[in-house]
Amino acid sequence: MATIAEHEASMTIYYSKSTGEIKGLCTGIQDMSFYGVDAIDFSTIWAYVNLTKDNYVLENPSKFIMNLASGAPILSLKEINQYPVI
């Protein structure tokens, strides 16, 4: 069980197991029970990771993705292509 200080210094990111897209996030140390009766269903396609709290990520989740290439999920900035490829 986490201490209050550990809980306050953490965030939980829920992401797609297949794409790494962030589907939800919250402060504190959570697990899939965060989703109540839907936890079992969501855990089929989503996973979660507890990380050190980062307010920029919490305020801008659409700028991030979980990189799944290395096996262990890594929080990464999304590549943003501002110009169309000709």
C-alpha positions, 0 to 999 in steps of 0.5 A, a space after each residue: 500500500 502506498 503512502 499519502 506522499 507516494 500517492 500524491 506524487 504519482 499519476 496513472 495512465 490507461 492506454 490501448 494495449 495495441 496502439 499505445 494511445 492514451 485512453 485515460 489518466 488520473 492522479 494517484 496510484 490506481 489500477 483497473 478497479 478505477 473503472 468499477 464494473 467495467 474493469 474486466 472488460 477494459 482490461 481486455 484492451 487497455 493496460 495501465 502504468 503508474 508514473 511520477 506525476 507530471 502536470 504537463 502530461 496531465 494537462 496535455 494527454 493528446 500530445 503523448 503516446 505509450 511507446 510499446 516497441 521495446 516491450 515495456 511501455 514508455 511515455 513518449 511525445 507523439 510525432 506531429 507531422 505539420 506538413 503533408 508529404 508530397 
